[in-house]
Amino acid sequence: MPLRDLYLESKTGSIYFAEMARELLSSLGYSIVKEAHKVKEDTDVISACVGFNSKNFLMPPYSPEGLCFVSFKTGPIKGNDTIIKNMKRDIELANKTKSYTDRLGDTIAGGLVLCDQAGTEISRTALDLARESRCMCWDLHRIFFYAMKVFSHSMLENWVSESKLGFVLKEEVTVKPIENTNYYKTSCIAAIRYSDVTGQLEFYFSYYADCLKDPKEAVKGINVLHSEHVKMILDDAYERLEKIGNKFRLDPKQKKKLTIEIHSLSGFTQNAEYKAKLYAPHHKDWEAQNITKLLINEHTLFKYSVIPWEAVMDYAFTKQTHRHTISMDEVKGKLQMVEKNFVKEFEDGVISSDIQEPWHKADFIIQDNKAYAGYKSLFRAHVTRIPIKQRLVIFSRTDLDEKKSKVDEIERIVASMSDPVYNYNWIGIMSGSGFSFGEEAFARNFKRQGTGLGLIDAVTKKLLVNTEETEGKKLREMLLSECIT
């Protein structure tokens, strides 16, 4: 029997809503273990058995932890509705049927019923029975809430793809709950990109405050977020900025722009929503983080009520790329890749003779990479057929020991380059995340006979040298075709 007919035959809901709801589950990270099947031949059709396995999202907190059966329901769920009773029966039967659980490799932890109605259209009797059966109901409010998480992630993926350097961090829970109860679970999807237009780092934090109460209670006014709750999220945003800055080795002096959006299933008080733009700028010392612009207002605070959501869900499901979403541990590799990609332009410049030694315009010969002071070079070339023998070596700033002073490590690299074979050493430090004030000051004042030192920003393609010295001027002249000063 075709899948569509099985859905209709099971009478668990309209085929159109079922397809949309299944797409939502898939986009959130639920994988279908079995669909449109029966535990036994003489039982009803079960729409799907799913397990959570997402690479980008945390498991929705209002759902069973483990394998669960899924049903879809259009219209109200009344007290005598059989959808909850049938799911309870199917779960009990499945867990008693050893051949079934052996095939799945686990027992059924509970169930999910996705309903296209508001929570007010689900009876208290049905919700009480669902709770006893380890089943949870997602009403229209919660479905749209989770759909917008998928949508927001897709938008952030597109947002960072507009920059040469940008990525989205996987969803993480906030450091502290928004209040000392078990009613809320708050998480954040963070995105960072470098803006070529403004020359600033731009941060976008998308928060999701999920109310863990049942559909009849979750959207009641008593559960809305107050100003103090929004301020707790601002505290997390401030700490998250520091954490990301340290992990990414960002220059603390780098100017930044921060946008904060908060999605609340239960909504906000009017005071929290409309006065956010007034109290947020003064809640933390944003200038200490070099935030030049903080954007949070009533237009970045989203409350969930009955609104047209199908078109938004459809848009979200078709715009995902996942090309830039990474874990914290992958950040270093991302920065190294940015550096290596830009080094390729230097290699091409040497091959095409766009980069030549500055005295007689002789071509460099590319050499294999080699380690100096414990750091393997990204690029190495030399010229020895003219009276003034020279070599050009580029290193990765990201590779420098994060527990030691970057200036000290650069100094060690410079010292290790001493070689009587060469009259001049041209040293480049390549960075995919900018340079600190101390590193820039060191380069601006660098003075060493026979050695030119340059800081190369792989994102902005800017070169920083000491232009007061001959070595700095010559290095700038040599690399001008590849670096924008």
N, C-alpha and C positions, 0 to 999 in steps of 0.2 A: 504494500500500500504506500502511495506517495507520502512524503513527509507532511505536506500541507493537509492532506486528508486525515493523517493521524492527529494533527493538532486540532482539527475541527471535530474529529470523532471523540477526542478526550474531553471536549467541552470545557477546557480550562481557559478559554478566552479567544478573542478575535485574532485571526491570523496576522492581521496588520500590526496590532499592538504587540503580539508575541514576537514577531520578527524584529521590531524596534527594540523591545526589551532585551532580547537575546543579543542584539548588537551592542547594547550598553554593557551587558555583563562581559562580553568578549573584550570590549575596549578597556574596561576596568582591569582586566587581567584574569578573568575566570575562563578556564579551559573546559570544554565539554568532554567529559569522560564517556558518557553514553547519552543518546538522545532518542526521543520517540520510541521508548522501549517498555517492556513489561518485566516485573520481577518474576512472575509466573504466567503461564499461558492464559489462565482464567482470571487475571487481574486487569485493572484499567491501565491505559497508556500513561506513562510518566513522561512529561515533556522533556526533561533533561536532568542529568546528574552531572554536577560541575565541581571543580576544585580550583582553588585560587593559586595562580602562579604568575604574578606580574613582574616585569623587569623595571617598571617605572613607578607604580603606585603601591601604597600600603593597602593591606586588605581592609575593606570597609568595616569599621568597628561594629556596625549594626548588622552582623551576619554571623552564621555559624562558623566555627573554626574547624574546618575539615570538609570532607565531601558532603554535598547536600543536594537534595532534590529541589527542582525548580518548577513552579507553576505560574501561569499568567492568567490574570483575571480582568475582564472588562465589566464595568458596572459595579454596584455596591456589593460588599461582602456582609451579608446579614447574619443574624445569630444562628439561623438554621442552615446556613450555607454549607454545602458538603465539601467544598474545596479544602478546608482545613482538616476536616475529619478524614478525607481520603488521603491527604498527605501524611497525617499521623499514622494511619493504617499502613500505608506503603512503606514508611520508614521502619515501623516495627516489624513488618513482614520481611523487608530486605535484610535487616540485621539478624533475623532468625533463620534466614536461608543461607546456609554456609556456602553453597555453590555460588551464590550471587556475590557475597562479600569476598570470596576467594578470587573471583574474576576481577573484582575492583581492587583488591589488595588492601581493603580497609572497610570499616563499618560506615554507616551514614550518620553524620554528626547532627544533622537537622535539616531544615527546609527553608526555602525562600519563596514567598508569594509576591509577585509584582502586580500591583493593581493600578489601573488608570484613573482611579478616583482619589479625591482628597481623603485624609484620615477620618474626617467626620462621617464619611460614608462606609466606614468599617465598624461594625458593631463591637461593643465592649465584650460581649460573649465570645465572638470569634477571636478577638485578640487574647483573651484569657486562655482559650483553648490552644491557640497557637503557642503561647508561652509555655504551657504545660507540655506541648509536643516538641519543644526545642525548634519551633518555626518562627520566622520573622517576616513581617509584612512591610513591603516598600510601597508607600502611597505615591501620589503624583508629586508631592513636595520633595520627597527624598529622591525619587527618580530624576527629577530635574536637577537637584543638588549634585548628584553624582555625575549626571551628564555634563554639567558645567565644569566639573573638574577635568573631564576628558577634553572639553572644548578649550579650557584655559591652557592646558598642557600643549595642545596643538597650536594655539596662538603664540605661546612662548617659543615653541620650536621655530615658527616662522619669524618671530621677532629677532631671535639670535642669529638666524641664518642671513639676516641683512648685513651682518658685520663680518669682518675678516676674523675676528676673535670673539667667540660667543658660545655659551653652553648652558644647558638646563640641568640642574641637579635633581636627582631622584627625590620623590616626596619623603619628607621626614616629619616625625612628630615634633611638636614644640618642646623646648627644654622643660617648661613648667606648664601644668594644666591651667586653663583660664580661671578655674576656681576649685576649691577643695571639695569637690563632689565627684560622683561617678556619672554625672549627667552629660559631660562634654568630652569630646576627643578632638583635639585641634592639631592640624598638620600644615606643612608649608611646602610649596613647590617654588624653588628659587631659580632665577635666570640672571645671567650676567653677560653683558656684551660691551665691546669698545665701540664708541661712536666716532666715526671718521669726521662727522660734521662738527661736533662740539669738542672733540678731543678729550672726552671724559669717559669714565667707566659708568655704565648705567646698570642699576640693579632693579629687578622686578620681583617682589615677593608676593605670592598668591597664597593666602591662608584659607583653610577650610575648617570652620567650627561646626562639628557634627554633634547634634544632640542625640543622646542614646536612649531617649524615651520613646515609647511606642507612637504610632502615627496619630493617635487622638491627642496625645500630650505634647509631642515635639514642637508643634507650631503654635502652642498657646502663648498668650502674652506673658505669662508668669515665667517662661523660659527664655525670653529674649536676652540678648547681650546688652549690658550697661556700659557706661563710659569706662568704668574701672576694668572691665573685661577687655575692651579695646586697648586700654593702656598696657595691660599684661602682654598683649600681642605686640605692641610697640616695643616693650622690653625685650621680647624675643627677637624682634627685627634688629635691634641694636646689637645684641649679643651675636646674632647670626652674621651681621656685617663684620664684626671682629674675627669671628671664626673663619669666615671665607677669606678675609684679608690675610690672615696668618697662613692658612692652608695654601692659598694661591701665591703667597709671597708677594702680595701687592704692595706698591709703594704707599705708605700711609699718607704721604703728601698729595697723592693723586686725587684730583677733584672727582666727585661722584654725584650721581643723581639717583634718587631712590623713589620707586613707586610701590605703594603698599595697597593691595586689595584684599578685602576680607569677605568671604562667603559664609553667611550664617544661616543654617537651616531654620533656626528659630527666629531670625530677624534681629532687629536692634530697637532700643528705645529711641525716640526722636532726639533726645539730648545727645546720645552716643553717636547717632548717624549724622545729624546736621551741624553739630559743633566739633566734629573730629578735626576739621581743617583749622580750628582755633586752638584746641588744646594739644594736638599732636606735635606741632613745632616746638612747644615749650616743655614737653614731657621729658625729653632727653636732650643731652648736649650734642646735637647732631653735627655741629661745627667741629667738634673734636674728632669726628670721623671724616671730616672734610666733605660733608654732604652740602652741596651748593643749592640743591633743590629737593624738597620732600613733597611728594604728591600723595595725599590721602584726603578724601572728602566724601560727601554723600554719593558721588558718582563712582567711587571705588569700593563702596560698601554695599554688598548685595544681599538682600533678604528674599527668602523663598516663599512665595505664595502662588496662587493659581494664575499662571501666565502661559502664553503660547510657547511651547517648548519643543515641539517636534522638529521644526525647521532648524533650530539651533543644534539639536542633537545630530541631525543629519549632516549639518555642516561640520561639526566636530569630528564625526566618525570618518570623514573623507579627507581630512587635512593633516593627518598625523604623518610624521616622518621618523621620529626617534633618532635622527642623525646626531643630535648634539647632547642628548641626555646621558650623563655619566655619573659615576659615584665619586666621592671625595678622593678615593685612592687612585683614580684614573686621571686626576687633574695634572699631575706631573707629566704624564705621558702626552696629554693634550698640549701642554706648553712646549714640550720638546718637539712635538710634531710641527708646531707653528715655526719654531726656530729652524728646524731642518728644511722645511719648505722654502724659507727665505734664503737659507744658505745655498740652496740649489740655484738661485739667481746669481749668486757670486760665482759659483762654479761655471755657469753658462757665460758669465761676463768674462772670465779668464779664458775660456775656450774660444770665445768670439773676439778676443783682444780688446773688449771694451774696458777691461781692467788691466792696466799695465803698470810696471814699476815706474815711479814718478820722475826718475832722474833722466833716463835715456829712452823711455817708452818701450822697453823690451818686454817680451811676453813672459809670463810666469809659466812654470811647469807644475802641474798638479801632482801632489805626493799622497801616499797613503796616510791615513790619520794615525796619530801617535799620542801617547799620554805624556803630559807635563804636570808636575806637582800632583800626580794622581788623577788628573782629569784628561780624558781622551778628547782630542780636538774634534770639532765638527767639520773643519775644512783646513787643508794645508797645501801650500804651494810655495815654490821658491824660484829664484833666478840667480845663476852663478856664472854665466858666460860673459858678464861685463865686469869692469873693475869694481863696481859697487854691488857686492853680493847681498841679496836680500831674501827674506822669507815672510810670507803672510800666513798667519795662523788665527783661526776663529774658534772660540770656545762657547759653551753653553752656560748662561747664568743659572738656569734651572738645575744644572748638574752640581753646582757648588754646594758644599756641605751646609745644610740648613741650620745646623747647630753652631756654626762658626760665623764670624764676621765676614760678610761678602768682600769688604774692602781688603781684609787680611788675606783672604783666599786669592783675590786678584793680584795682590802684591806677591804672593808666593808663585803664582803662574808667571808673572813678569820676571822674577828672579830665576826661575827654572829655565827661562829662554836664553840665558847667557850662553853664547857659543862663538868662539873666535873665528869660525868659518864665515859668519855673516857680519857685514858692516851695519846692516839695519834689520831690525825685527819689527814687523807691523802686526800688532795684536788687536783682535776684535773680540769683544764680549757681547754675545748675541742674547737677547732676552725676549721672551714671549709675554712677559708681564711687567715690563717697565723696569725702572731703576729707583733705588732709594735716593734720598737727598745726599746721604753720605757718599754713595757711589758716584753720583754726578759731580759732587765737589772734588772728589779724588781725581776724576778724569779731567775736569776743567783745570786743575792745578798740576797735572802730571807733567813732570819735567825729568827726562832721562835721555842722555845723549845716545843716539843710535837706536832709540826705541820710541815708537809711536803707539799710543793706546787710544782706542775708540770704543765707545759704548753704542751698540747698534740695537735699536728698538725694532723688533721684527714685525710689530703691528703697525706702528706709525711710519716705519721706514725712515726714521730720523737718526742721524749720526752725531754723537757728542764727542768733541776732541778739544784739546788745548790749542786754540788757534794762535796763541802768542808765541808758540815754539815752532821751529822749522819742521820738526817731526810731525807735529799735529797738523800743520798746514799741508804737508806732503801727503799724509794719510787721507785727509779730507779731499784733496785733489784727486787722489787715486780712486777713491770709492764714490766720488760724486755721481757717477753714472748709475749707481745702484741705490744710494741712500739720499733721501731728501733732507737737507740741512735745516 
